[in-house]
Amino acid sequence: MDCRQRHTHFLTHGHVYGEKHLPRAKFDILFNGHTHLPHITRTENGSVVVNTGSPTFPKGGNPPTFATYEEGLISLYHLDGTLLDSLQI
């Protein structure tokens, strides 16, 4: 029996939907990058918002970044591979 929990992902650029304007659709994780400001944040309703930042045009004094998702683990990395933040859901 497979006991892994499945999560619904909403992937978007972020110019329409993002942490300040969440989509109406049900989702567990919203991935976006429009602002280029990397973070992993759990919302009041328990869903997670991930801004992947940018590997090529970082903003706000942040380093170049990218994010990964694997079996419920969201990880945010510096482009050199250094782990910056993570969240297991």
Backbone torsions as a table, in degrees:
resi	resn	phi	psi	omega
1	MET	NA	134.5	179.2
2	ASP	-89.4	113.4	-177.1
3	CYS	-96.1	1.2	-179.3
4	ARG	-68.2	136.2	178.1
5	GLN	-79.2	139.7	176.3
6	ARG	-95.8	142.0	-179.4
7	HIS	-121.2	142.5	177.1
8	THR	-89.6	124.7	-178.5
9	HIS	-105.2	140.9	173.0
10	PHE	-120.5	112.0	-179.3
11	LEU	-107.0	128.5	-177.3
12	THR	-151.5	156.4	175.3
13	HIS	-62.0	-43.9	177.4
14	GLY	114.3	-3.5	179.8
15	HIS	-76.6	-20.6	175.5
16	VAL	-106.1	-53.7	179.5
17	TYR	-110.4	139.1	179.3
18	GLY	-170.0	-165.2	-176.1
19	GLU	-64.8	-24.2	179.6
20	LYS	-92.4	-14.1	178.4
21	HIS	-143.3	85.0	-176.8
22	LEU	-73.6	145.8	177.3
23	PRO	-67.7	154.7	177.5
24	ARG	-73.8	-23.7	-179.3
25	ALA	-62.0	148.8	176.9
26	LYS	-74.6	133.0	178.0
27	PHE	-153.0	155.9	174.1
28	ASP	-96.5	-37.3	-177.5
29	ILE	-134.2	129.2	174.3
30	LEU	-108.5	118.8	176.1
31	PHE	-103.9	129.4	176.0
32	ASN	-149.9	177.0	-177.5
33	GLY	-154.9	3.4	-171.5
34	HIS	-49.7	-44.2	-176.2
35	THR	-80.1	-14.3	-177.5
36	HIS	64.9	19.0	179.3
37	LEU	-107.0	102.8	-171.4
38	PRO	-69.8	136.5	172.6
39	HIS	-169.1	161.0	171.0
40	ILE	-125.9	119.9	-175.0
41	THR	-133.9	132.3	172.8
42	ARG	-89.5	131.4	-179.0
43	THR	-84.2	171.4	179.4
44	GLU	-59.3	-32.2	-178.5
45	ASN	-87.2	3.4	176.1
46	GLY	96.5	-11.5	176.6
47	SER	-75.0	169.4	-176.7
48	VAL	-121.4	136.4	175.4
49	VAL	-112.9	126.7	-179.5
50	VAL	-121.5	122.7	169.7
51	ASN	-104.4	120.2	-174.1
52	THR	-75.5	-7.1	-175.0
53	GLY	71.6	-144.1	-179.5
54	SER	-153.0	131.7	175.8
55	PRO	-77.6	-19.3	-174.5
56	THR	-113.9	-31.1	-178.4
57	PHE	-132.6	63.6	180.0
58	PRO	-64.4	150.0	-179.4
59	LYS	-125.9	167.7	175.5
60	GLY	67.7	23.6	-179.6
61	GLY	77.1	9.1	-179.8
62	ASN	-81.7	155.0	175.5
63	PRO	-76.3	167.6	172.9
64	PRO	-64.3	133.3	-173.6
65	THR	-137.2	165.6	171.4
66	PHE	-152.9	163.2	-179.3
67	ALA	-125.8	153.4	174.9
68	THR	-130.3	159.1	174.2
69	TYR	-134.4	126.5	177.5
70	GLU	-149.0	115.1	176.7
71	GLU	49.2	49.0	175.6
72	GLY	85.8	-1.4	178.4
73	LEU	-104.2	116.9	175.3
74	ILE	-98.3	127.8	-179.0
75	SER	-128.9	139.6	178.3
76	LEU	-114.6	124.5	-173.8
77	TYR	-122.1	148.3	164.7
78	HIS	-69.8	150.7	-178.6
79	LEU	-57.1	-25.0	178.2
80	ASP	-80.2	0.6	177.7
81	GLY	99.2	-4.7	178.5
82	THR	-70.3	128.1	178.2
83	LEU	-71.3	125.9	-179.9
84	LEU	-101.0	-34.8	-178.1
85	ASP	-164.1	156.0	174.9
86	SER	-155.9	159.2	178.5
87	LEU	-148.7	126.0	175.4
88	GLN	-93.8	125.5	178.0
89	ILE	-116.8	NA	NA
